[in-house]
Structure formats: structure tokens, C-alpha cells
Amino acid sequence: MRPDRDSEELQPPTFGLLLRRLRDARGVSRERLAFNAGVSASYISHLEKGDRGHPTREVVDALVRYLDRIDPLSAVERRHLLDLAGLGVSEFPTVEQLRAELTEDMRRALDLHEPNLAAYVDTRWNVLACNKSYADAFPGLVRDVNILRWLLGNPRAKQVVLEWEEEVRLTVHWLRGLIAGSGDTAWSQEFLAELGRFDLFREMWDEGVAAYGRPRATMHLRDAESDHCRAIAVQMFSVFSASYPNQIQIFLGLPTLCPESDEHGGLLH
């Protein structure tokens, strides 16, 4: 990273920045986009600078229709743009609020999944509760609470997550999508400031990529005590919560059905 980047404040994604990137990628001027979307060029300029509030659904649809004609948006780009327009959920509850939603039966259910990995996490990758197998697989994560904070800041993460950099990149990209989905980026400022002390995070954040899921289900882990390597299939399911719908998920790590060749030395079971 360039030394002069250290003092710069990382910015959450905005509708205007993404619109500008999509427009520039297609070589479309503000005037041309405005004419075809039925708005003024000055309005497009204000949107890109963040001088206006969220655009209406009609305006977003018109912008997307024209950009699609030039070069179709991917499914992720389309969702990211709509989320940043404020058409997603309104806000994120705190970790404490979500933990209070976990009943004793829900917590006991985690132990029923032993020896498989099981945990409740929120959509910002905070661990709300987990079983012993999960805690053992990711040493120190319960203390660190947040998965991304653990991946970047805990030296044991590199020891147990075999494709460590790949997992970091996926989680950073997923975070960008989750921030957009909140419809309100204010909560993210403090978290981005904390993560911004890691050069790798800054580098991956600058890639500007959003993700809304894992490209592959398999995660490769090394046991911190035995040094044994294994492959687990990651499954994520939304957990019903009347107070905070779609904000709690259960993470399940199940052993893969078939052994895989382990390029890191040994056999993955």
C-alpha cells in the first residue's frame, strides 16, 4: 500500500460511486444517460456526488434499463445498485439485541450438531453463539466476535484456514454487499475505520467488488492441535426472528462426503 493511504478514511459504498463506475465502464456520458433515463444531467451529477437523497425506484429502473442496453449488468451489480438506492432493509440491530433473540432451545440445538461445526452469526459476520467444535475450529474467534476481525487480526487464523487470503477476500466482498443491503451505511463507518488499519483490507476494499454468497461451499481447515487437514461443506440458513427478520443465520460446517487431495500436505477427510 502507498504510505499516503494510511491517513485516508475508507468510505462505504454509495449509490453515486457505483453509478459512476457503471457509467464509466460503458463509456456513457452523464448527458446521454440522463436523456435516456428521462432525468436531467445535473440530477445525475448530484446523484454521483451524493448531493441528493436516495432516488426513487422509477429512476433506478430507468437508469438500469439504459445501462443494460449498452452492456447488461450482472445480477450482483443490479442488486448492489438497488441496495445502495435504499431499497433494502432499513438498519442493522446490535449484537446484543440479536443475542437476546436466541432462545435456550436454539442454543441447545447447537450442541446437537456436534461434532459438526455450528454457530449463529449475524449478517455482519458477528458470532452470536456457537458449539465447541466451531470454537475449536476457529481458535480465538469467540473472543474476537467478528469473523473478519479474526481473519485479519488473529495470527491463528492463517494457521487454521488453509486458503486464508481467498477467505479474507470473499468476506471483504461480502461485507460490501451487506453494507449496501442495510440501506444505511452509517453503522459501517466505525467498523471500516477499525479494519482500515490492515493494508490487506484496504487493498481488497479498493477492488470495489460486492458478493452475496460463497462461490464454492467447501472450506479447508487445519486442526490447531493435531495439524490434521479437513474439508468441510459450509451451509448457511436464515433463522426466523419476528423482531429482526433475515438478520440471524445458522452456520453449519459438515464433513465432505468424499476425501479430496490436499495440496497443503496430507489427505482432507
Residue, then its C-alpha position, 0 to 999 in steps of 0.5 A: m500500500r502507498p504510505d499516503r493511504d494510511s491517513e485516508e478514511l475508507q468510505p462505504p459504498t454509495f449509490g453515486l460511486l457505483l453509478r459512476r463506475l457503471r457509467d464509466a465502464r460503458g463509456v456513457s456520458r452523464e448527458r446521454l444517460a440522463f436523456n435516456a433515463g428521462v432525468s436531467a444531467s445535473y440530477i445525475s451529477h448530484l446523484e454521483k456526488g451524493d448531493r441528493g437523497h436516495p432516488t426513487r425506484e422509477v429512476v433506478d429502473a430507468l437508469v438500469r434499463y439504459l445501462d443494460r442496453i449498452d452492456p447488461l449488468s450482472a445480477v450482483e451489480r443490479r442488486h448492489l445498485l438497488d441496495l445502495a438506492g435504499l431499497g433494502v432493509s432499513e438498519f442493522p440491530t446490535v449484537e446484543q439485541l440479536r443475542a437476546e433473540l436466541t432462545e435456550d432451545m436454539r442454543r441447545a440445538l447447537d450442541l446437537h450438531e456436534p461434532n459438526l461445526a455450528a454457530y449463529v452469526d449475524t449478517r455482519w459476520n458477528v458470532l452470536a453463539c456457537n458449539k465447541s467444535y466451531a470454537d475449536a475450529f476457529p481458535g480465538l474467534v469467540r473472543d474476537v466476535n467478528i469473523l473478519r476481525w479474526l481473519l485479519g487480526n488473529p495470527r491463528a487464523k492463517q494457521v487454521v484456514l488453509e486458503w486464508e487470503e481467498e477467505v479474507r477476500l470473499t468476506v471483504h466482498w461480502l461485507r460490501g454487499l451487506i453494507a449496501g443491503s442495510g440501506d444505511t451505511a452509517w453503522s459501517q463507518e466505525f467498523l471500516a475505520e477499525l479494519g482500515r488499519f490492515d493494508l490487506f483490507r484496504e487493498m481488497w476494499d479498493e477492488g470495489v467488488a460486492a458478493y452475496g454468497r460463497p462461490r464454492a461451499t467447501m472450506h479447508l481447515r487445519d486442526a490447531e492441535s493435531d495439524h490434521c487437514r479437513a474439508i468441510a461443506v459450509q451451509m448457511f440458513s436464515v433463522f426466523s426472528a419476528s423482531y429482526p427478520n433475515q438478520i440471524q443465520i445458522f452456520l453449519g460446517l459438515p464433513t465432505l462426503c468424499p476425501e479430496s487431495d490436499e495440496h497443503g500436505g496430507l489427505l482432507h477427510 
